[in-house]
Amino acid sequence: MSSTPPATVILDSGAVTALSDVHHPKHRALLPYLEGAAQRRARKPSQRILVPVAVRIEAGWDCTDPAAAVANRVSGARDVPLTGEAADKAARIAAATGVSVVDATVGEAAGAAPKPVVILSSDVEDMGKLAERLSGDIRLVRV
Amino acid sequence: MAFDAGEVARALERLDEQEGDSVVTSVRVPQGLRRAASVLQEAGLLSSWNDLLVQGARDRLETIVHRAGLDAHYADHPELRPPVAEVALALARMDASELADQPEIVEQAAEELTAVRPDATADDVLTYATALLAHRSAA
């Protein structure tokens, strides 16, 4: 088994939803992952936390909304824009795996990001379908 | 110091816009740094000095915003600050480390290490836990 720190951490919709609300049952469980990522970024700033824009839409994360203050400050995430090329890849992933459109954009982002990639997810089953489809070191971590 | 993390994030996202605004600014750079970048650029390992500065600054800014954001969150909700053992276990899971399945060793490492080094990081704990695991396997 390889033991290599991830170069990229990606948040799915469940993770973003949990992060956004301090009273969410999984909010507390997510913080150790983000704290660990933040500690490592202090030494290696090129490590990234990403969130596909479709995930933000599904989770209702509007950065300009004061209600998003918690997600804004604890996620440390950078947007992954949905370009035309990325949409084509996501469409192929959705067709091949049957996952939702939003999950397909998570898969597309994972495929394009520097490896190893960790997807922090509350839905390991659907994300597992994605990981089988994608090449490279992509790890699912259930929160 | 309080700041709007969303505003910083929105400003940084504008870097992804192809036609985004830019400003010319003057930065004093050590000659050695500039020379090293030039060598790498000539070798084709670096696209441009400007990209190097912008991406480096962006990565660093995001790191500072993330650290400050988490610290502000813990200040508002001290009960949410994860103990170092939990952070180390989370890192072990993300690293696909065998320690992910040995939470008791990670817990022991955190307890023993923080007793002598209260400021130990989660990666320090993982290093210590790796040694504990190797010692246990050899015994």
Interface residues (C-beta under 8 A of the other chain):
Chain A: M1 S2 S3 T4 P5 P6 V9 V22 H27 R28 L31 P32 Y33 L34 E35 G36 A37 A38 Q39 R40 R41 A42 P45 S46 R48 I49 C63 T64 A68 A69 V70 N72 R73 V74 S75 G76 A77 R78 D79 P81 P116 V118 R139 V141
Chain B: D4 A5 G6 A9 R10 L12 E13 D16 G56 D59 R60 E62 T63 V65 H66 R67 A68 G69 L70 A72 H73 H77 L80 R81 P82 E86 V87 A88 L89 A90 L91 R93 M94 D95 A96 S97 E98 T121 A122 D123
